[in-house]
Each structure stands twice: as structure tokens, then as C-alpha cells.
Amino acid sequence: MSYALLASTRYDPFLISCVWNNDLDGPSPYLLLHYQVDRLIASAAHNDQAFRHGTTLSNVKALCNKVVREHNESRGETALKVRVVLNPSGELSATATPAKAFTSDPTLPSLFNPATDLPPTLVLAIHIDTQPTSDTISLKTTDRRAYDDARVRAGLQPLGSLDPPASDAPDDVILYNTRNVVTESSVCNVAFYRNHRWVTPPLAAGCISGVLRRWLIEQHRIFEAVEDELTLSNIKDDEWVLVSNGVIGCQLGRIKLHTSTKTGDYAKY
């Protein structure tokens, strides 16, 4: 196996105030960490990958607590992106990097109704890839080649690069498969507003089984699309798109079928 399984979560004290984010231990500063652990274990079993019996919520949380404590003791308390890697050998490791702290519930954008609500101040510019991608899977792994290739085509840098993007690069780019069915963006799950509700591509289309995507579906905030409901032919310029992942939460963007300017540092997550 040429890749390891990956879970990217957020440490943010603000999340302790979000009751929906509670886990078995009560209020948690980690964004849906119990869902992240569920996915790690299920993905390892699906791949016949060896993993330690200790890959549990408590042990993964202890590992996260360790890297958060080491980071914040030396640099001061801050919100962090925490990247947990489960290697084929079963070894767990984690790293932490600074993130902008939440000041409001990160799921609130999923309640946005484009037909009736005032648009937010921050709106991401989202492009569509210029060619199909055929080798994405529902597992979140360290193999990001397909996503980084799409980013480069859009004028963005591969995730983690410190080089600046092109001057006309968007905030993110949406991928699609060889049947022209939309799958996901380079760093997020996506949903489009259709028939008075947010609709997200099914896993069968080739998108990652995101933890926040799972939560949003369970809460009936978004719904899985029927086969071929979200294709290139029905994506319109300037329409709204909801993007989500386990680090940034939910954000709103608009499709730009022509050159547009990115809005900020969103894509580094």
C-alpha cells in the first residue's frame, strides 16, 4: 500500500460551546473527532490494513492532546489544524499547525437559503476543473496527487506549498469524473442548492466520505444527490456552492466559470 490513512481535524476551544460537537466524554475542542476515529477504523478494515487495537477515540484524543499541548506550550494558545496519520503498519502519528480561531458556529452556512437570505460578507470563488479525474476514492489518504493536479490546473499550489498561487487563481477547484459527474473540491466536500435544499454528490461518484458531510446528512442539512443529478451540464456560473470539511467547517462559495480572484487563505486547509 503506497499511502496512509488520514484524519484532519481542528482543535479550537470555541467548539466546547457547540453542543452538537460533544463526544462520549462530553464537550470537545476537536471538530467531530469521534467521527474521524470511526472513519479511520472503518477505512483500515475496508483495506485490510493492520491497525492497533488501541485506535480508539480515547487514544486518538490523547495523541491529539499531546501535539496540541506541545505546540501551545511553546507558542501560546491558538486554534490548530491537527493531522492524524494511520500508517499501514498500524502506527499513529499527529502534527499540529496554526489555524484561525472560530468566532461562530462553523456549521451555520449550511442553513443558508440562497433564495431568501442575505449573502455573507465572505464568499469563496470556486472554479471547475478543466479535465476529468478518474482515480479518486471515498477514503481520505495521504495520496493527494489527483487533487494537487487539479489545483495546479486552476492556478493554485499543491496543498502545503508555501509558493503563492497565480494572481487569478480561485479559492478552490471542483473535480468531476469521466462521466462529467461532480465529485468534490480539492479540499472539501461540496453541495449545490437544488429544489429548495442542499444536494451533495454520492460517494459512488468518487468523493471522500467527509466527516462533516456525514454530520450534515444526519442532521438533514444536506441530501445525497440521485445518480447523475449534479453534472457539468447543470452547473451554472455564479451559483452558490456549500463547501465543508473537518477543519474549516462549512463555507459558502460561488461558481466562477471565468477568471476570478481568490478571497483569502481558505485553501491551505
NUMAR-69007 format. One record per residue (C-alpha): residue in three letters; x, y, z; residue number from 1. Coordinates in pm, 1 decimal. Example, Ala and Ser with C-alpha at 12.3 -4.5 7.8 and 13.67 -1.06 7.14 Angstrom:
// residues 2
residuo,px,py,pz,num
ALA,1230.0,-450.0,780.0,1
SER,1367.0,-106.0,714.0,2
This chain:
// residues 269
residuo,px,py,pz,num
MET,0.0,0.0,0.0,1
SER,153.6,331.1,-111.7,2
TYR,-47.4,559.2,114.0,3
ALA,-151.4,604.2,475.1,4
LEU,-497.9,685.1,608.0,5
LEU,-553.7,1042.2,713.4,6
ALA,-776.8,1235.3,951.7,7
SER,-759.4,1615.2,957.1,8
THR,-943.3,1777.1,1244.6,9
ARG,-941.9,2111.5,1423.2,10
TYR,-856.8,2194.1,1780.6,11
ASP,-1049.2,2506.5,1879.8,12
PRO,-1169.3,2594.8,2233.9,13
PHE,-1472.9,2764.3,2075.8,14
LEU,-1606.6,2418.9,1983.6,15
ILE,-1659.7,2337.1,2350.8,16
SER,-1962.4,2567.9,2335.8,17
CYS,-2115.3,2374.1,2042.8,18
VAL,-2336.3,2101.3,2194.0,19
TRP,-2364.6,1918.8,1861.2,20
ASN,-1986.5,1860.4,1876.1,21
ASN,-1995.1,1672.4,2208.5,22
ASP,-1846.8,1323.1,2208.1,23
LEU,-1865.1,1035.2,2456.0,24
ASP,-1657.1,1236.4,2704.7,25
GLY,-1878.6,1544.1,2681.3,26
PRO,-1783.6,1883.2,2530.2,27
SER,-1487.1,1855.1,2292.7,28
PRO,-1246.7,2113.3,2145.9,29
TYR,-1188.9,1883.7,1844.0,30
LEU,-1419.8,1911.3,1544.3,31
LEU,-1614.2,1582.4,1518.8,32
LEU,-1314.3,1381.1,1635.9,33
HIS,-1533.2,1080.0,1715.7,34
TYR,-1644.5,1074.3,1350.1,35
GLN,-1280.5,1097.4,1242.7,36
VAL,-1191.1,793.6,1451.8,37
ASP,-1492.3,599.5,1319.3,38
ARG,-1373.4,666.0,964.3,39
LEU,-1011.9,571.6,1037.8,40
ILE,-1114.2,234.3,1180.0,41
ALA,-1368.5,162.5,904.6,42
SER,-1120.8,261.4,632.4,43
ALA,-847.0,43.5,780.5,44
ALA,-1081.7,-255.9,796.2,45
HIS,-1203.2,-189.9,440.3,46
ASN,-843.8,-200.8,314.3,47
ASP,-735.6,-497.3,526.8,48
GLN,-486.2,-254.0,674.6,49
ALA,-330.0,-350.4,1005.4,50
PHE,-415.9,-110.4,1282.8,51
ARG,-357.2,-118.9,1652.4,52
HIS,-632.6,-237.3,1882.1,53
GLY,-572.2,96.5,2055.3,54
THR,-706.9,302.6,1764.3,55
THR,-991.3,430.2,1978.1,56
LEU,-1140.3,770.7,2046.7,57
SER,-961.7,798.8,2380.6,58
ASN,-620.6,705.2,2239.6,59
VAL,-650.1,926.9,1931.3,60
LYS,-767.1,1212.8,2153.5,61
ALA,-470.0,1154.9,2384.4,62
LEU,-236.1,1176.4,2084.8,63
CYS,-405.5,1497.6,1967.8,64
ASN,-386.4,1642.5,2318.8,65
LYS,-13.0,1570.7,2323.2,66
VAL,66.1,1755.8,1998.8,67
VAL,-168.3,2043.9,2089.1,68
ARG,-5.6,2081.3,2430.6,69
GLU,346.1,2069.9,2282.2,70
HIS,254.7,2334.4,2023.6,71
ASN,66.0,2571.5,2250.7,72
GLU,307.5,2549.7,2544.0,73
SER,584.8,2684.8,2322.7,74
ARG,384.7,2928.4,2107.2,75
GLY,78.2,3028.0,2309.1,76
GLU,-283.4,2910.7,2297.9,77
THR,-426.6,2906.7,1946.6,78
ALA,-665.5,2712.4,1727.4,79
LEU,-488.9,2437.1,1534.6,80
LYS,-529.0,2205.1,1242.4,81
VAL,-440.5,1857.6,1370.9,82
ARG,-336.7,1599.3,1113.8,83
VAL,-356.0,1236.8,1229.2,84
VAL,-194.3,967.4,1011.8,85
LEU,-254.8,592.5,1042.4,86
ASN,25.5,409.9,862.2,87
PRO,-13.6,59.7,707.4,88
SER,195.2,-74.9,996.8,89
GLY,-70.0,47.8,1238.8,90
GLU,140.6,333.6,1374.9,91
LEU,-45.3,653.3,1462.3,92
SER,119.0,994.6,1441.8,93
ALA,-4.9,1352.8,1457.7,94
THR,111.5,1705.6,1377.3,95
ALA,-38.9,2047.2,1454.3,96
THR,-30.5,2377.3,1263.8,97
PRO,-196.7,2711.8,1347.4,98
ALA,-547.4,2792.1,1222.2,99
LYS,-769.2,3097.9,1250.0,100
ALA,-998.9,3056.6,1552.6,101
PHE,-1374.2,3017.2,1510.1,102
THR,-1593.7,3302.1,1633.0,103
SER,-1928.0,3143.1,1542.2,104
ASP,-2081.7,2800.8,1483.9,105
PRO,-1890.4,2659.7,1182.7,106
THR,-2199.4,2475.6,1054.1,107
LEU,-2419.4,2786.7,1020.8,108
PRO,-2351.7,2834.9,645.3,109
SER,-2536.4,2506.3,583.2,110
LEU,-2857.8,2684.5,691.5,111
PHE,-2818.1,2949.5,421.0,112
ASN,-3107.5,2973.8,174.9,113
PRO,-2986.8,3142.5,-146.5,114
ALA,-3343.7,3233.8,-241.0,115
THR,-3427.1,3431.3,73.7,116
ASP,-3118.4,3506.3,283.7,117
LEU,-2876.1,3794.5,259.4,118
PRO,-2539.4,3672.4,129.7,119
PRO,-2246.8,3659.0,372.4,120
THR,-1957.1,3901.9,353.2,121
LEU,-1700.7,3631.0,276.8,122
VAL,-1784.3,3429.1,-33.7,123
LEU,-1528.7,3194.8,-189.7,124
ALA,-1454.8,3189.8,-561.7,125
ILE,-1478.8,2830.1,-687.5,126
HIS,-1370.7,2714.0,-1032.7,127
ILE,-1449.3,2391.6,-1219.0,128
ASP,-1156.2,2173.4,-1324.9,129
THR,-1063.6,2172.1,-1692.3,130
GLN,-1045.3,1793.2,-1724.3,131
PRO,-1199.6,1487.7,-1556.0,132
THR,-1034.3,1293.8,-1274.9,133
SER,-1081.2,918.0,-1270.8,134
ASP,-886.5,786.9,-970.4,135
THR,-1042.7,946.5,-661.6,136
ILE,-1182.3,720.7,-388.1,137
SER,-1403.5,762.2,-82.3,138
LEU,-1110.1,713.0,158.2,139
LYS,-914.8,1009.8,294.2,140
THR,-547.7,927.9,243.6,141
THR,-205.9,1091.1,215.5,142
ASP,-210.5,1033.5,-162.7,143
ARG,-324.6,1372.8,-291.1,144
ARG,-189.7,1355.8,-646.4,145
ALA,-528.5,1382.0,-819.1,146
TYR,-630.4,1680.0,-605.3,147
ASP,-298.1,1860.1,-637.9,148
ASP,-305.1,1811.7,-1016.4,149
ALA,-648.1,1978.5,-1025.8,150
ARG,-521.1,2262.4,-808.2,151
VAL,-226.1,2325.5,-1038.3,152
ARG,-455.3,2336.7,-1341.3,153
ALA,-657.3,2606.0,-1162.7,154
GLY,-350.6,2813.3,-1082.0,155
LEU,-334.5,2701.2,-718.8,156
GLN,-37.5,2542.4,-547.0,157
PRO,-44.2,2184.3,-413.1,158
LEU,-174.5,2166.6,-57.7,159
GLY,100.5,2254.6,187.1,160
SER,310.6,2450.6,-62.1,161
LEU,435.3,2789.9,54.1,162
ASP,458.9,2923.8,-300.5,163
PRO,198.7,3186.0,-397.6,164
PRO,-87.5,3091.3,-631.9,165
ALA,-142.5,3254.9,-968.8,166
SER,-281.6,3608.3,-946.6,167
ASP,-613.5,3499.1,-1099.1,168
ALA,-642.9,3170.6,-906.8,169
PRO,-970.3,3087.1,-726.7,170
ASP,-1003.8,2976.2,-364.9,171
ASP,-1068.8,2617.5,-471.7,172
VAL,-1148.2,2398.8,-771.1,173
ILE,-1420.1,2136.7,-814.3,174
LEU,-1338.4,1797.9,-965.8,175
TYR,-1560.8,1575.5,-1179.5,176
ASN,-1532.4,1218.2,-1303.1,177
THR,-1516.5,1072.6,-1653.0,178
ARG,-1899.7,1076.9,-1672.9,179
ASN,-1893.0,1453.0,-1607.0,180
VAL,-2048.0,1398.2,-1262.9,181
VAL,-1929.3,1643.2,-996.0,182
THR,-1739.1,1473.5,-711.8,183
GLU,-1578.6,1720.8,-467.0,184
SER,-1336.7,2010.2,-446.5,185
SER,-962.9,1979.8,-397.2,186
VAL,-1001.5,2009.8,-17.8,187
CYS,-1374.0,1983.4,60.0,188
ASN,-1698.9,1804.8,3.7,189
VAL,-1944.7,2017.4,-190.6,190
ALA,-2320.9,2068.4,-210.1,191
PHE,-2537.1,2263.9,-455.2,192
TYR,-2876.0,2420.6,-388.9,193
ARG,-3138.1,2223.7,-580.9,194
ASN,-3516.8,2220.1,-531.8,195
HIS,-3501.9,2412.8,-203.0,196
ARG,-3227.7,2204.5,-40.4,197
TRP,-2853.4,2144.4,-49.2,198
VAL,-2758.1,1836.9,-252.8,199
THR,-2417.7,1665.3,-233.7,200
PRO,-2262.7,1409.4,-472.0,201
PRO,-2299.6,1045.2,-362.0,202
LEU,-1990.1,851.5,-256.3,203
ALA,-2028.4,637.6,-568.3,204
ALA,-1938.2,941.6,-779.5,205
GLY,-1586.9,931.6,-633.3,206
CYS,-1589.2,1175.4,-340.5,207
ILE,-1430.8,1137.7,2.7,208
SER,-1662.3,1032.4,285.2,209
GLY,-1611.4,1354.1,478.8,210
VAL,-1692.5,1360.2,849.4,211
LEU,-1876.6,1690.7,830.2,212
ARG,-2056.3,1567.2,518.6,213
ARG,-2176.9,1271.3,729.0,214
TRP,-2293.6,1500.9,1009.6,215
LEU,-2473.8,1735.0,770.5,216
ILE,-2656.6,1441.9,609.5,217
GLU,-2756.0,1302.8,951.1,218
GLN,-2890.8,1644.2,1050.4,219
HIS,-3083.2,1675.1,720.9,220
ARG,-2889.1,1988.9,633.1,221
ILE,-2774.2,1834.2,303.6,222
PHE,-2901.6,1538.1,99.7,223
GLU,-2730.3,1290.0,-130.9,224
ALA,-2792.4,1352.1,-498.1,225
VAL,-2954.2,1088.4,-713.3,226
GLU,-2740.8,937.5,-988.3,227
ASP,-2609.1,1198.9,-1232.1,228
GLU,-2809.3,1480.7,-1066.0,229
LEU,-2500.8,1700.1,-1036.8,230
THR,-2323.7,1711.9,-1372.7,231
LEU,-2123.4,1975.1,-1556.1,232
SER,-2420.6,2045.4,-1780.1,233
ASN,-2632.6,2179.6,-1492.7,234
ILE,-2368.3,2378.9,-1304.9,235
LYS,-2425.5,2748.7,-1370.2,236
ASP,-2194.5,3046.0,-1347.2,237
ASP,-2228.5,3236.7,-1017.2,238
GLU,-2449.0,2976.8,-847.6,239
TRP,-2399.3,2903.4,-480.2,240
VAL,-2195.3,2610.6,-353.7,241
LEU,-2156.7,2491.3,5.9,242
VAL,-1811.4,2351.8,87.6,243
SER,-1725.6,2161.7,405.1,244
ASN,-1452.4,1964.2,574.9,245
GLY,-1338.8,1864.9,922.7,246
VAL,-1105.4,2163.2,963.3,247
ILE,-1280.1,2470.3,820.3,248
GLY,-1637.7,2362.6,894.6,249
CYS,-1879.5,2498.6,631.8,250
GLN,-1823.1,2792.0,399.1,251
LEU,-2015.8,2937.1,108.2,252
GLY,-1881.6,2998.3,-238.1,253
ARG,-1999.3,3085.5,-584.8,254
ILE,-1910.6,2908.4,-905.1,255
LYS,-1696.3,3116.8,-1138.2,256
LEU,-1678.4,2972.2,-1486.4,257
HIS,-1441.9,3253.4,-1583.6,258
THR,-1130.9,3402.8,-1426.6,259
SER,-1182.5,3542.7,-1076.8,260
THR,-976.1,3644.7,-777.9,261
LYS,-945.5,3433.1,-465.9,262
THR,-1064.1,3574.9,-133.9,263
GLY,-818.3,3455.2,130.4,264
ASP,-622.8,3170.3,289.2,265
TYR,-904.5,2913.2,293.5,266
ALA,-733.6,2662.7,62.4,267
LYS,-438.6,2597.8,292.3,268
TYR,-670.9,2376.3,499.4,269
